[in-house]
Amino acid sequence: MASLEVLVRIGIYVLMLAILTFLSWYILQVLCVRSKRRVVKIGLFILSLITAMGMLLGLFTFYVYHGIGHQPDIYRSGNRSSNMVALTFDDGPSLEFTPAILDILKEYDVPATFFMVGAHVEKYPEIAKRIVEEGHEIGNHTYNHRNIPTLSTADLHKELLEATAVITSVTDVYPAYVRPPRGMYDGRFRRLANLLGQEIVLWTVSTRDWRYGVTAESIVRTVKTRVRGGDIILFHDSGALIKNEGGDRRATVLALPEVIQTIRDKGLEIVPLSVLLHEAPTEDFPQVDMPE
């Protein structure tokens, strides 16, 4: 099933890229003088492909960070007039990286929210328990970290319900939040999250610590240049680019102490997600509502 899902996902991306490439090619042909020279045609095709890839990346970025249509049930930030931010960690728990992250959070007296994968909670129950015991909040990040829009409705229900059951059973805490893998969701996901009583929380700033070859310095630089009041900041304590786990999160661990100090030097306070979303001075916070 996982292999089929990957193939479907790749197929969708390739189809979208092909459509955008064709549109770019057509527009460039209209704007440019038509030429029969082979080198010109090859150049236009390459330019069309690059343009299409940029458009596709732009569409995904807009979709994740802004969404489409009325979405009062999705949180992407807290109150912008506050000096509060929240740290969130996805894809764990991990035997290698989560304990080190917890040690740092404890040393600096910093709260965080961990969006946990159900299969990893089953694999590392003691670490999941420690997250809760040390006062951190938890969220549902599906059972197998599968791509939501490509799932059947039955599989979607299984991903969210099994993760909820496992997380609750292991930690004795019901996950208050849910975050779709890669920030990709659909109307079915939103309706089910509402039925489960789990608030959908995405993020404002991604540290992009999932990238191959990422450094602690680049993570700190992202926080230093981009983070401001109301931000929900995304890190990862497990996961991988394609697989569920196995990625290298050493840069995240190395960067975390300086990240915390950088945020505090900005005059910002790191608070639990619940405080950022519901207890900070409010203006236009979204109210949970069933999507149409």
Steps between C-alpha positions, in 0.01 A plus 500: 500500500779743586668435163172556318447824688848621403431415135165681509662802664778507240245458222298797625809718521618396154156570353487844659852572380412389147192723492691801628786431258256491208340825611840665542607370158187636338535841663866525407418404141241777486727759660811406304549498126434150375819340384569172324857487625548194715722676752235764557229239552717309747576822684130590519413152627764518774376847597142368502599210726682729743205741503258213562709368789505846655123534459442157656721584797321832536159331496600251770653774713188717472278199575687406818557849637175669396250241385216553258160633600351558844689294761403605852591156634869513408763674711816623333603756762403652831421863568741721307482778760639274774867434578436126525615215275466121517746224409364186332675175407368257238545132409620361832560361741850389406733287708802695379386864496191556717673432836776748412240762407310435823822543698558842344140612550523396865832677551366827356154460654325519164161345410431346161237304313584164345290382205557127526469220248295215643733225376794673668309534827444123493869446426631739766229522769735606779613804305139594422420472871798716588379775266175524693656450843730797440204726430502524123183499292431237236328477165393236249723473191322191357593138556738441207574855376315442176401766249142603585356606160600171332340277766166327469245615756535171686878536518469863606275400791740221591801736503338752734303263722781248554748776580257657746439166669869411528609842625222510759563142616876548542506851650161510675446836329259563213678694220345845483646581160550339160742588222491338156829367363675759282217744575281341232134453591153491345137551603467145630796552730354825632160343569652199678729720711195697609315181594801384702522833678857554382600847385686515169831677554744568219791744538622848417875443472666176391864463598531259207702268717376207293728592208799283416819671611327764714725663759440631850613841377233515229230403750609774740518750213143420398378558854702820536377657176140379483346431841268759653216514750220252442712253305458123513848365422547160336784260585536123460623246753469205261377416151679495166451648156314192373494241782332540840830513689872479451567865420792682662374753758837579657489854363171559683647377827816707456305814407235484772690672787594794277149506352355539848746776589440677167126503558545638850745763376224620268287570808268210420361246745477130417164372625291182465293483183180517706610832648598645163170402340254557781643698791701772328320838450254421224389692195396287208561144609316244287202316643471130427233445240399222268644562153246525224 
